[in-house]
């Protein structure tokens, strides 16, 4: 820039000299002096040019015009130096001074930290922001090295960046942590470059920006994302993220995977409809439509399909979110299947409870009828005047009544209205008796085989409950063999060792009777096998099973201090082994001694209270047959009237438990015993005493007789009650113990 200006100035000077000479040549009247000295030279020049007067004036004008043009170019061609603000009306030195002041003001007032160091890191200058941030005074700064102010965690990284800057590399976005005078940490990000003076490296200039708050915000954001990630991963609610348009799955938590039975790699990147996750694709379309219409989606009832094709009832909540600038669907899914199953089980239980109440009422009334049938049949069997064929018929009536009584007991047991009545029994006889019924239950396409083990020891069990258990096992076996098969029932003796008992949770050491029931059905999966004794658990179709059969059997066997072992294999069948302990020898001896008791007669007066007239009449006849005096009443209210008239004569109260007119047998007995505590009471009912009496314990001088009963049992129970001795019949002893 300076070079061409100097050349223009020199050209302008020569033109001026030449123009002046020409002017002197034209004007002979020029003054003396230096101009006169030059005149001979100009004249010589003009003579040589031999130019006429007008041409001379043209040449002079040309030189003057050239001078004007060159001067204009020189002065208008100068470029102005940039400045931070206009400096109109000021001279050049003053403008440069202002510019320096402005740069100094920027240095001092900058929010960023500006620091200059020597090549070894000693501090040379810092701005005010640096001083305020690090709390060092001017005197302290001169003795500090920048490396002393860097926290040890970032010192190595900073030193590496400083060395590179000293080598001439411009360093950008270098992060470091300064430590102030009072140990405050300041995280900064900045740039470093080397300062040169005459091509010599004299120092490092650093410009830093405080990013402490940004780092804190970033850390808080990371922590928030980590918390969300942990919540997302650990949530018991299934959560999945899929693209809004096509349903491509972007992410899913463990609950989502476990609920539907997938591995992560099997679903991520795949479309939910292609995987068949929605049992009804319309459910997803409906959810998307609501969200696009800015409606909330909370607990929408949907059905989802697992990897195995099982359908799960789900409550789906959804939100629209953005993932990597793409609109996505956030699904929060609560598996509602178990809750709906529990609700169904509750409804089933309530229904079964209603059915149980109805069945119990029917069984109670039926027991009264059976008592009448059994009583009169027993009296006929005792008559010696009946012809042989008629006696056989009466015998069949009595046997049928006994079987009907067992059925009602089973029904009451199922309805939980009958206490267990254990007795010493031969399991082979029970199996043989129930096998005749099973042939009708199983049908013609299932072959039944019974193998009774020899020398089977007696067990102490409720025969009715044993029959109910065998029937339940047989019904399950039948359902497992829809195309027919074979059912094998065997009995055997099992001596359980201590070592074997340790391997079975319920097993007990000692001699047991083993009832084995094997079918050739479809078998069970291991997961099904683990749940077969759970109440209401069933693998049958809706309406074809309650899930109570095996649960009832499990409870019965457990009450008998036994246990059940199950083995099953898919396609080959299932085997149940029921272990029942051998009866105590004392119980066996007691049965043998009391096998044929002979009831004794008496002369006492008995107050008989029974609302069923036919049954009351039968009981009166039986008691009078044994020489007792009987006073009758059809209800508790009537019994009180009879009591008022004959209280000093009555020795015993024989009363039904459930009666009309708002007074039960228990209420009546309590009133009479309040007046005369020594009076004996014999309760009788088709229910067990703990059920009808609100789980009460039989008081002193009180006994219980279950319906239906035979005449000898009634007579023996009355005699035992009057004598205040334990009943001589083992069956009644068990009842009293159960009460």
GIKAHU-V652801 format. One line per field, one symbol per residue. phi: phi as a letter, one per 40 degrees, with the letter a starting at -180 (. if undefined). psi: psi as a letter, one per 30 degrees, with the letter a starting at -180 (. if undefined). Layout:
# GIKAHU-V652801
phi=???
psi=???
This chain:
# GIKAHU-V652801
phi=.cccccccccccccccccccccccccbcccccgccccccdcccdcccccfbcccccccccccccccccccccccccccccccacadbcgbccdccccccccccccccccccccbabbcccgccbaaccdccccbgbccccccbbbccccccdcbccccccccccccchcccbfccabcbcdbgccbcbbabbaccbbfgbcbibbbbbbcbdcccccccccccccccccccdccccccbbbbcccbgcccaacccccccbgbcdccbcgbcccccgcccbcccccccccccccgccbbfccbbbbcccgccbcbbbbaacbbbfgbcbbcbbbbcccccccccccccccccccccccccccccccccccccccccccccccccccccddccccccccccccccccccccccccccgbbccbcacacccccccccccccdcccgccbcbbbbcccfcccbbacccccccccccccccccccbcbgibbbbbbacbcccccccccbdccbchcbbbbbbbbbccgbcdccccbcccdgcabccdgbacgbdccccdccccccgbabbbbaadgbhbbbbbbbcccccccccccccbcbcbcccabcbbccbaccccccccccccccccgccbbbacaccccccccdcbccccbabbbccbacggbccccccccccccadcccbbcaacccccccbgfccdccgbbbbcccbcdccccccccccccfbcdcccccccccccc
psi=eeefeeeeeeeeeeeeeeeeeeeeeejfgllabeeeefeeeeeeeeeefhkleeeeeeeeeeeeeeeeeeeeeeeffkkkkklflkhkglleeeeeeeeeeeeeeeeegkfljkkkllfgfkkellleeeeeefgkleeeefglkffffkkfegeeeeeeeeeeeffgkjklhkkljlkleggkkjklkalklkkkjhgkjflkkkjlkjgeeeeeeeeeeeeeeeeeeeeeefkfkkklklkeefgkkelkleeeeeefglleffekflkeeefgekejffeeeeeeeeefghlkjkhkklklklefgkkkkkjkkllklkjhgkkljjkjkkjgeeeeeeeeeeeeeeeeeeeeeeeeeeeeeeeeeeeeeeeeeeeeffkffkleeeeeeeeeeeeeeeeeeeeeeeeeeeghgklkiklkljeeeeeeefeeeeeeeelfgkkkkkjkklhkllljljeeeeeeeeeeeeeeeeffifglbkkkklklkkjkleeefffkefkkkaklkkjkjklhafalleeeefgfgkkgkkgllkfgkfgfefeeeeeeeeeghalkkkkkkkffakkkjkkkkkkkeeeeeeeeegeikjklllglkkjjjkfjeeeeeeeeeeeefgglkkklkfleeeeeeeeefgeffkfkkjklejlaggjleeeeeeeefeejffkkkjlklfllefefghhlkklkgklkkklllleeeeeeeeeeeefhlkkfkeefeeeeee.
